[in-house]
Amino acid sequence: MDSSVPVAEEQAEQADAAEVRGFWERLGLPGLVDVHTHFMPERVLRKVWDYFDGLGPLTGGVEWPITYRGDEDERLAVIREFGVRAFTAMLYPHKAGMAQWLNSWAVGFARRTPDCLHTATLFPEPGVEAYVRAAVDEGARVFKAHVQVGAYDPGDPLLDPVWGLLAEAGVPVVMHCGSGPSPGKHTGPGPVAAVLARHPRLRLVVAHMGMPEYEDFLDLAERYGEVRLDTTMAFTDFSERFAPLPRRALPRLADLGDRVLLGTDFPNIPYPYAHQLHALERLGLGDDWLRAVCYENGARLFKINH
């Protein structure tokens, strides 16, 4: 009886992977590019999971079971089996003094994980410009900024030279700046709009489509040609319960199809990975839009050739 449990689990994992692969194979893609996945030091990630398990304030009190719990090697095996050709290590500090240490870990992770886009992070603190410059020099290809968890204003004067540096280097920044699943002191479109007014060439990727302020962040993407949005958790059954996309926004989303990027939040999602893909498909924006979002836009932004 007990021996059948691993077999059942293995069969479920194989079915999960087959569903994901079937999605992108039907579209004629070589795989997926996922710009919003989480890899970080194991003890840090476990604390993140503990936070989700405890329904902390930043989850909005929503029950949030982690679907892809496992060690680093297991999670890497799963995402590769899905056919994700390039992904990120979205890591972030919740206080000063953490970012540089996280960036040091990320260098090693990128070296041993060639299909991961070398990811770095930041925090408004003395020395931030120096360690961000060092990360860029070491080959960081994308940064993560988490305004909600870090509880900081992206317009903090300490970050102003950093945004200028990253804009000049052309390195994208994935920023959680929307007010979902619960608002923070500096979330919402206003603080980000102020940053973009000063740094219009910043390659800002708005995480989670900016939920729930979707339309305000679509405004910013229409105003600034380097602003993009990632799909992380947007349009899923889970998110539509508390942050539904206004249907009137769909034509705008279609028009910005070259600047929408697949993001999923793997492994920290409360549903199977394939559900994010099907949530995109049921928007009804067509196969060309799906191909662009799920592979082509990310491949172009990060110069990925497969």
C-alpha positions as semicolon CSV with decimal commas, in nm:
position;residue;x (nm);y (nm);z (nm)
1;M;0,000;0,000;0,000
2;D;0,268;0,246;0,105
3;S;0,480;0,162;-0,198
4;S;0,206;0,294;-0,427
5;V;0,233;0,649;-0,291
6;P;0,558;0,741;-0,470
7;V;0,422;0,586;-0,789
8;A;0,105;0,795;-0,766
9;E;0,308;1,108;-0,699
10;E;0,535;1,036;-0,993
11;Q;0,237;0,983;-1,222
12;A;0,084;1,313;-1,107
13;E;0,413;1,494;-1,173
14;Q;0,437;1,342;-1,520
15;A;0,080;1,446;-1,600
16;D;0,155;1,798;-1,472
17;A;0,460;1,827;-1,697
18;A;0,277;1,678;-1,995
19;E;0,002;1,939;-1,962
20;V;0,252;2,225;-1,959
21;R;0,452;2,087;-2,249
22;G;0,137;2,020;-2,447
23;F;0,045;2,388;-2,415
24;W;0,363;2,530;-2,569
25;E;0,403;2,249;-2,820
26;R;0,056;2,326;-2,956
27;L;0,170;2,685;-3,010
28;G;0,481;2,570;-3,198
29;L;0,717;2,718;-2,936
30;P;1,056;2,577;-2,831
31;G;0,951;2,610;-2,467
32;L;0,869;2,890;-2,222
33;V;1,050;3,193;-2,082
34;D;0,932;3,263;-1,727
35;V;1,055;3,596;-1,590
36;H;0,913;3,555;-1,239
37;T;1,025;3,244;-1,054
38;H;1,175;3,221;-0,707
39;F;1,506;3,063;-0,618
40;M;1,693;3,185;-0,312
41;P;1,897;3,046;-0,024
42;E;1,709;2,748;0,117
43;R;1,669;2,885;0,468
44;V;1,533;3,212;0,328
45;L;1,287;3,033;0,102
46;R;1,169;2,816;0,392
47;K;1,097;3,132;0,590
48;V;0,898;3,265;0,296
49;W;0,697;2,943;0,291
50;D;0,644;2,966;0,665
51;Y;0,503;3,315;0,611
52;F;0,259;3,190;0,347
53;D;0,161;2,898;0,570
54;G;0,093;3,140;0,855
55;L;-0,134;3,363;0,644
56;G;0,068;3,674;0,726
57;P;-0,063;4,026;0,656
58;L;0,108;4,050;0,317
59;T;-0,093;3,755;0,186
60;G;-0,415;3,938;0,259
61;G;-0,517;3,656;0,491
62;V;-0,581;3,431;0,190
63;E;-0,507;3,060;0,228
64;W;-0,199;2,997;0,016
65;P;-0,076;2,635;-0,006
66;I;0,260;2,600;-0,183
67;T;0,219;2,356;-0,472
68;Y;0,584;2,296;-0,557
69;R;0,744;2,246;-0,218
70;G;1,074;2,065;-0,246
71;D;1,446;2,118;-0,229
72;E;1,637;2,318;-0,487
73;D;1,731;2,022;-0,708
74;E;1,374;1,896;-0,710
75;R;1,236;2,235;-0,807
76;L;1,493;2,274;-1,083
77;A;1,404;1,932;-1,219
78;V;1,034;2,022;-1,222
79;I;1,072;2,354;-1,403
80;R;1,304;2,201;-1,660
81;E;1,062;1,914;-1,717
82;F;0,799;2,179;-1,790
83;G;1,019;2,300;-2,074
84;V;1,100;2,640;-1,924
85;R;1,408;2,738;-2,122
86;A;1,495;3,045;-1,915
87;F;1,378;3,154;-1,570
88;T;1,480;3,385;-1,287
89;A;1,582;3,370;-0,921
90;M;1,355;3,642;-0,783
91;L;1,502;3,712;-0,441
92;Y;1,447;4,016;-0,224
93;P;1,535;4,161;0,117
94;H;1,281;4,266;0,376
95;K;1,528;4,491;0,557
96;A;1,859;4,669;0,518
97;G;2,177;4,462;0,519
98;M;2,039;4,162;0,327
99;A;2,059;4,257;-0,041
100;Q;2,434;4,232;-0,090
101;W;2,443;3,889;0,077
102;L;2,155;3,769;-0,142
103;N;2,336;3,897;-0,450
104;S;2,647;3,702;-0,353
105;W;2,438;3,385;-0,330
106;A;2,278;3,464;-0,667
107;V;2,617;3,478;-0,840
108;G;2,689;3,120;-0,739
109;F;2,340;3,004;-0,829
110;A;2,367;3,159;-1,176
111;R;2,704;2,993;-1,235
112;R;2,575;2,647;-1,149
113;T;2,237;2,703;-1,319
114;P;2,301;2,825;-1,674
115;D;1,930;2,832;-1,768
116;C;1,861;3,080;-1,487
117;L;1,890;3,447;-1,578
118;H;2,138;3,590;-1,326
119;T;1,913;3,782;-1,086
120;A;2,005;4,046;-0,827
121;T;1,817;4,266;-0,583
122;L;1,842;4,594;-0,394
123;F;1,723;4,795;-0,096
124;P;1,737;5,172;-0,022
125;E;2,041;5,180;0,206
126;P;2,388;5,334;0,212
127;G;2,608;5,157;-0,041
128;V;2,324;5,041;-0,264
129;E;2,463;5,208;-0,577
130;A;2,800;5,038;-0,529
131;Y;2,663;4,687;-0,484
132;V;2,413;4,727;-0,768
133;R;2,697;4,838;-0,996
134;A;2,902;4,540;-0,879
135;A;2,613;4,305;-0,957
136;V;2,577;4,450;-1,307
137;D;2,952;4,414;-1,361
138;E;2,925;4,051;-1,247
139;G;2,666;3,984;-1,515
140;A;2,327;4,037;-1,349
141;R;2,064;4,031;-1,622
142;V;1,758;4,122;-1,416
143;F;1,686;4,280;-1,076
144;K;1,399;4,221;-0,835
145;A;1,255;4,507;-0,628
146;H;0,979;4,427;-0,380
147;V;0,816;4,750;-0,264
148;Q;0,549;4,564;-0,066
149;V;0,775;4,333;0,137
150;G;1,055;4,589;0,172
151;A;0,807;4,863;0,268
152;Y;1,010;5,130;0,090
153;D;0,936;5,409;-0,152
154;P;1,090;5,335;-0,495
155;G;1,141;5,710;-0,517
156;D;1,374;5,706;-0,215
157;P;1,669;5,940;-0,295
158;L;1,911;5,654;-0,223
159;L;1,765;5,464;-0,517
160;D;1,762;5,749;-0,768
161;P;2,118;5,689;-0,895
162;V;2,045;5,315;-0,903
163;W;1,749;5,358;-1,138
164;G;1,967;5,577;-1,357
165;L;2,243;5,317;-1,358
166;L;2,006;5,034;-1,450
167;A;1,835;5,243;-1,717
168;E;2,172;5,323;-1,872
169;A;2,280;4,957;-1,857
170;G;1,947;4,838;-2,001
171;V;1,900;4,585;-1,721
172;P;1,532;4,511;-1,652
173;V;1,385;4,546;-1,302
174;V;1,092;4,326;-1,203
175;M;0,911;4,528;-0,938
176;H;0,627;4,422;-0,713
177;C;0,464;4,764;-0,687
178;G;0,093;4,690;-0,715
179;S;-0,123;4,669;-0,403
180;G;-0,212;4,301;-0,431
181;P;-0,269;4,081;-0,245
182;S;-0,266;4,351;0,026
183;P;-0,162;4,717;0,000
184;G;0,161;4,851;0,144
185;K;0,263;5,200;0,243
186;H;0,430;5,265;-0,093
187;T;0,244;5,033;-0,331
188;G;0,029;5,154;-0,617
189;P;0,106;5,341;-0,939
190;G;0,190;5,681;-0,787
191;P;0,540;5,611;-0,649
192;V;0,641;5,422;-0,964
193;A;0,509;5,696;-1,190
194;A;0,734;5,942;-1,008
195;V;1,036;5,717;-1,072
196;L;0,952;5,681;-1,441
197;A;0,911;6,055;-1,480
198;R;1,276;6,086;-1,375
199;H;1,398;5,772;-1,553
200;P;1,176;5,715;-1,859
201;R;1,421;5,465;-2,012
202;L;1,412;5,232;-1,710
203;R;1,318;4,881;-1,823
204;L;1,055;4,832;-1,556
205;V;0,863;4,503;-1,551
206;V;0,554;4,546;-1,335
207;A;0,502;4,220;-1,146
208;H;0,155;4,063;-1,130
209;M;0,032;4,303;-1,400
210;G;0,016;4,557;-1,115
211;M;-0,286;4,387;-0,958
212;P;-0,531;4,512;-0,853
213;E;-0,447;4,848;-1,018
214;Y;-0,427;4,686;-1,362
215;E;-0,555;4,981;-1,559
216;D;-0,330;5,235;-1,387
217;F;-0,024;5,027;-1,473
218;L;-0,149;4,979;-1,828
219;D;-0,154;5,360;-1,842
220;L;0,215;5,366;-1,750
221;A;0,300;5,100;-2,009
222;E;0,120;5,303;-2,276
223;R;0,308;5,617;-2,167
224;Y;0,657;5,467;-2,139
225;G;0,791;5,241;-2,411
226;E;1,025;5,047;-2,182
227;V;0,758;4,952;-1,927
228;R;0,645;4,591;-1,940
229;L;0,410;4,379;-1,731
230;D;0,444;4,020;-1,616
231;T;0,148;3,788;-1,584
232;T;0,239;3,640;-1,246
233;M;-0,079;3,499;-1,086
234;A;-0,295;3,737;-1,288
235;F;-0,616;3,605;-1,445
236;T;-0,603;3,278;-1,245
237;D;-0,905;3,152;-1,055
238;F;-0,716;3,227;-0,733
239;S;-0,652;3,594;-0,814
240;E;-0,978;3,663;-0,993
241;R;-1,157;3,607;-0,661
242;F;-1,004;3,918;-0,504
243;A;-0,848;4,112;-0,794
244;P;-1,044;4,050;-1,116
245;L;-0,922;4,206;-1,437
246;P;-1,183;4,449;-1,575
247;R;-1,294;4,304;-1,907
248;R;-1,278;4,651;-2,059
249;A;-0,899;4,631;-2,024
250;L;-0,862;4,335;-2,260
251;P;-0,822;4,540;-2,582
252;R;-0,544;4,739;-2,416
253;L;-0,379;4,418;-2,305
254;A;-0,397;4,292;-2,662
255;D;-0,241;4,611;-2,797
256;L;0,048;4,579;-2,551
257;G;0,109;4,217;-2,646
258;D;0,474;4,282;-2,728
259;R;0,538;4,403;-2,371
260;V;0,358;4,141;-2,165
261;L;0,584;3,867;-2,026
262;L;0,505;3,528;-1,878
263;G;0,557;3,516;-1,502
264;T;0,423;3,251;-1,266
265;D;0,568;3,283;-0,911
266;F;0,687;2,920;-0,928
267;P;0,722;2,746;-0,684
268;N;0,514;2,969;-0,452
269;I;0,179;2,913;-0,621
270;P;-0,140;2,760;-0,479
271;Y;-0,232;2,573;-0,800
272;P;-0,060;2,376;-1,077
273;Y;0,176;2,564;-1,310
274;A;-0,040;2,483;-1,613
275;H;-0,330;2,681;-1,465
276;Q;-0,141;3,008;-1,525
277;L;-0,102;2,915;-1,891
278;H;-0,467;2,820;-1,933
279;A;-0,570;3,142;-1,757
280;L;-0,383;3,334;-2,029
281;E;-0,538;3,122;-2,302
282;R;-0,895;3,179;-2,184
283;L;-0,852;3,557;-2,218
284;G;-0,922;3,486;-2,585
285;L;-0,648;3,710;-2,724
286;G;-0,527;3,454;-2,977
287;D;-0,233;3,225;-3,039
288;D;-0,002;3,498;-3,169
289;W;-0,050;3,688;-2,842
290;L;0,017;3,372;-2,641
291;R;0,333;3,296;-2,839
292;A;0,462;3,646;-2,777
293;V;0,380;3,645;-2,406
294;C;0,495;3,293;-2,325
295;Y;0,824;3,297;-2,516
296;E;0,900;3,558;-2,778
297;N;0,888;3,877;-2,567
298;G;1,109;3,732;-2,294
299;A;1,350;3,581;-2,545
300;R;1,384;3,917;-2,718
301;L;1,427;4,115;-2,394
302;F;1,696;3,882;-2,260
303;K;1,849;3,790;-2,598
304;I;1,775;3,420;-2,561
305;N;1,835;3,206;-2,867
306;H;1,702;2,849;-2,868
